[in-house]
């Protein structure tokens, strides 16, 4: 569950924190317990980023509507949770 601090976190900051966490865990220099806590924080950040992107998608659909008819193409399915951090990178 997202912590109170994460709820208002802008997308760019959440993504930067997520990238930092992925880098630290991938380095292998973090103890197991700390890695698990970081992973949990990372998953909270993934959920926050996805929520922001879903809101942006809805706004774009509304803005893209022509003559009251929505012309939106389906979005690709999200990557599995264990690959989410890698798929968010630009």
C-alpha positions as a printed Julia matrix, in Angstrom:
90×3 Matrix{Float64}:
   0.0    0.0     0.0
   1.29   3.43   -0.91
   2.56   5.51    1.95
   1.22   9.01    2.59
   4.41  10.59    1.22
   4.01   8.72   -2.08
   0.4    9.76   -2.69
   1.28  13.33   -3.71
   4.6   12.48   -5.35
   4.86  13.85   -8.91
   5.5   11.3   -11.66
   9.05  12.46  -12.39
  10.12  12.23   -8.75
   8.47   8.84   -8.28
  10.21   7.55  -11.4
  13.58   8.93  -10.28
  13.2    7.27   -6.87
  12.18   4.01   -8.54
  15.22   4.09  -10.83
  17.49   4.72   -7.84
  15.98   1.79   -5.95
  16.37  -0.53   -8.95
  20.0    0.54   -9.31
  20.78  -0.07   -5.66
  19.15  -3.49   -5.59
  20.76  -4.48   -8.9
  24.19  -3.53   -7.58
  24.0   -6.42   -5.12
  25.56  -4.3    -2.39
  22.39  -4.07   -0.31
  21.61  -6.54    2.5
  18.65  -8.87    2.04
  16.33  -7.19    4.56
  17.11  -3.76    3.15
  16.58  -5.1    -0.39
  13.14  -6.38    0.6
  12.19  -3.03    2.13
  13.46  -1.23   -0.97
  11.54  -3.63   -3.21
   8.35  -2.88   -1.28
   8.96   0.86   -1.63
   9.66   0.33   -5.34
   6.36  -1.46   -5.83
   4.56   1.44   -4.12
   6.29   3.77   -6.58
   5.33   1.56   -9.54
   1.69   1.73   -8.44
   1.94   5.52   -8.08
   3.47   5.89  -11.55
   0.84   3.64  -13.11
  -1.97   5.6   -11.44
  -0.58   8.87  -12.76
  -0.21   7.41  -16.26
  -3.78   6.06  -16.18
  -5.07   9.51  -15.2
  -3.07  11.09  -18.01
  -4.44   8.52  -20.48
  -8.01   9.34  -19.44
  -7.34  13.07  -19.86
  -5.89  12.46  -23.32
  -8.91  10.41  -24.32
 -11.2   13.22  -23.24
  -9.12  15.78  -25.11
  -8.95  13.53  -28.18
 -12.69  13.07  -28.43
 -14.05  14.5   -31.68
 -17.74  15.27  -32.1
 -18.49  13.37  -28.91
 -17.02  10.16  -30.36
 -13.95   8.74  -28.71
 -11.21   7.63  -31.1
  -8.79   5.89  -28.76
  -6.64   2.89  -29.54
  -6.11   0.3   -26.82
  -2.97   0.66  -24.77
  -0.49  -2.23  -24.65
  -0.84  -4.48  -21.62
   1.47  -3.56  -18.71
   4.58  -5.61  -18.09
   4.6   -8.1   -15.21
   5.4   -6.53  -11.84
   8.96  -7.86  -11.78
   9.69  -6.1   -15.08
   7.73  -2.93  -14.36
  10.71  -0.84  -13.33
  12.62  -1.69  -16.49
   9.63  -1.0   -18.73
   9.06   2.47  -17.26
  12.47   3.73  -18.29
  12.48   5.99  -21.35
